[in-house]
């Protein structure tokens, strides 16, 4: 085996491994607009002990929409300019299908 053929094999291996990494990186994780909004806005209070836990409660999407539009206790009302109807309903669907939060390890 010559030095040139060894180098060619390394270059070929590097290219092939680069292609497989590119293929994996090109497949984005599916996150719905509602889940994205929850993680960006809602979780700041609802997963920090400020607001009630919403995940895993089986709330109907319509209930989530009503509470968000009206506002409840310390939670402000979210206007259509804050979150559009389609995203808000999608957020309700996300929460209705969500699993309870994992208990913190002690």
C-alpha positions in Angstrom: 0.0 0.0 0.0 1.4 3.3 -1.0 1.2 6.6 0.8 -1.1 8.0 -1.9 -3.6 5.2 -1.7 -3.6 5.5 2.1 -4.3 9.2 1.8 -7.0 8.6 -0.7 -8.7 6.2 1.7 -8.6 8.8 4.5 -10.0 11.5 2.3 -12.7 9.1 1.1 -13.6 8.1 4.7 -13.7 11.7 5.7 -16.0 12.6 2.8 -18.3 9.7 3.4 -18.6 10.4 7.1 -19.2 14.1 6.3 -22.0 13.2 4.0 -23.7 11.0 6.7 -23.4 13.9 9.3 -24.9 16.3 6.8 -27.8 14.0 6.1 -28.5 13.7 9.8 -28.2 17.4 10.4 -30.6 18.2 7.5 -33.5 16.5 9.2 -34.9 19.2 11.5 -36.9 18.1 14.6 -40.6 18.7 14.2 -41.7 21.4 16.6 -45.2 22.8 16.2 -45.8 26.6 16.4 -47.8 26.0 19.6 -45.0 24.0 21.3 -42.5 26.7 20.2 -44.6 29.4 21.8 -45.1 27.4 25.0 -41.4 26.9 25.3 -40.5 30.5 24.6 -43.3 32.3 26.5 -45.5 30.1 28.7 -42.9 27.8 30.3 -41.2 30.8 31.9 -44.1 30.9 34.5 -45.8 27.5 34.1 -42.7 25.5 34.7 -41.1 27.8 37.3 -43.7 27.5 40.0 -45.3 30.9 39.2 -48.3 29.7 37.3 -50.0 26.3 37.6 -48.5 23.3 35.8 -50.2 22.9 32.4 -48.5 19.8 31.0 -50.1 16.4 31.6 -53.4 17.8 32.8 -55.3 16.8 29.7 -56.8 20.3 29.3 -59.0 20.6 26.2 -57.5 22.9 23.6 -60.6 25.1 23.8 -60.0 25.5 27.6 -56.4 26.7 27.0 -57.7 29.2 24.3 -60.3 30.6 26.6 -58.0 31.0 29.6 -55.3 32.6 27.4 -57.7 35.1 25.8 -59.5 36.0 29.0 -56.6 35.9 31.4 -56.9 34.1 34.8 -55.7 35.5 38.2 -52.1 36.8 37.6 -51.9 35.5 34.0 -52.5 38.3 31.6 -54.9 38.0 28.7 -53.1 37.3 25.4 -54.4 39.3 22.5 -54.5 38.2 18.9 -51.5 40.5 18.4 -49.6 38.5 21.1 -50.5 35.0 19.7 -52.7 34.4 16.6 -55.7 32.0 16.8 -54.1 29.2 14.9 -51.0 29.1 17.0 -53.0 29.4 20.3 -55.2 26.5 19.3 -52.1 24.5 18.3 -50.6 25.3 21.8 -53.8 23.9 23.3 -53.5 20.7 21.2 -49.8 20.5 22.3 -50.8 20.8 26.0 -53.7 18.4 25.7 -51.3 15.7 24.4 -48.4 16.5 26.7 -47.0 14.3 29.4 -46.7 15.5 33.0 -43.4 17.2 33.9 -40.8 14.9 35.5 -40.4 15.3 39.2 -37.2 17.0 40.2 -34.5 14.6 41.5 -33.6 15.0 45.1 
